[in-house]
Amino acid sequence: TLTTGWYNAGTEIQVENLTYYVNPQERYVPTSISPSTLKVNSPSSVDVTAVKQFLVTVNGVSSWYNQGSTVTLNANVPIYEVGKFVGTDNVSPGATLVVNGPIHEQLVESPNYAFIGSVGVVVAAVAGAAVALSRKKPGK
């Protein structure tokens, strides 16, 4: 680990490109180190640029995303069900979230009672029409 301090003249220093984990859901990933190697002959400094990333978990699958980036929560939900993502934010499928911290979302599906009821009404109407037509006798 390279820190501020006194180093003997002539010491060669190589800065390693290591990811720093703040915790299991947040990390800093170096994107630039300048210089990455130096020989100490006078007071020196090293500039390290890093990007902050957060862990995003959707339906048990985790990936790292840069802070400020977006993630869209897509899901294929059958017409006879409704879906909602539950967790950090409670949103519908298709919602886009800005990553400013760890995100954990799980798709929860439940019956689409409006669709099921509509199908029931159509089935009842067709059955009623079939019964009515079967009772009608030709010529009367």
Stockholm file with secondary structure:
# STOCKHOLM 1.0

chainA/1-140         TLTTGWYNAGTEIQVENLTYYVNPQERYVPTSISPSTLKVNSPSSVDVTAVKQFLVTVNGVSSWYNQGSTVTLNANVPIYEVGKFVGTDNVSPGATLVVNGPIHEQLVESPNYAFIGSVGVVVAAVAGAAVALSRKKPGK
#=GR chainA/1-140 SS CCCSSCCCTTCEEECCCCCEEEETTEEEEEEEEESSEEECSSCCCCEEEEEEEEEEEETTEEEEEETTCEEECCCCCCTTEEEEEEESSCBCTTCEEECSSCEEEEEEEEECHHHHHHHHHHHHHHHHHHHHHHHCCTTC
#=GC SS_cons         CCCSSCCCTTCEEECCCCCEEEETTEEEEEEEEESSEEECSSCCCCEEEEEEEEEEEETTEEEEEETTCEEECCCCCCTTEEEEEEESSCBCTTCEEECSSCEEEEEEEEECHHHHHHHHHHHHHHHHHHHHHHHCCTTC
//
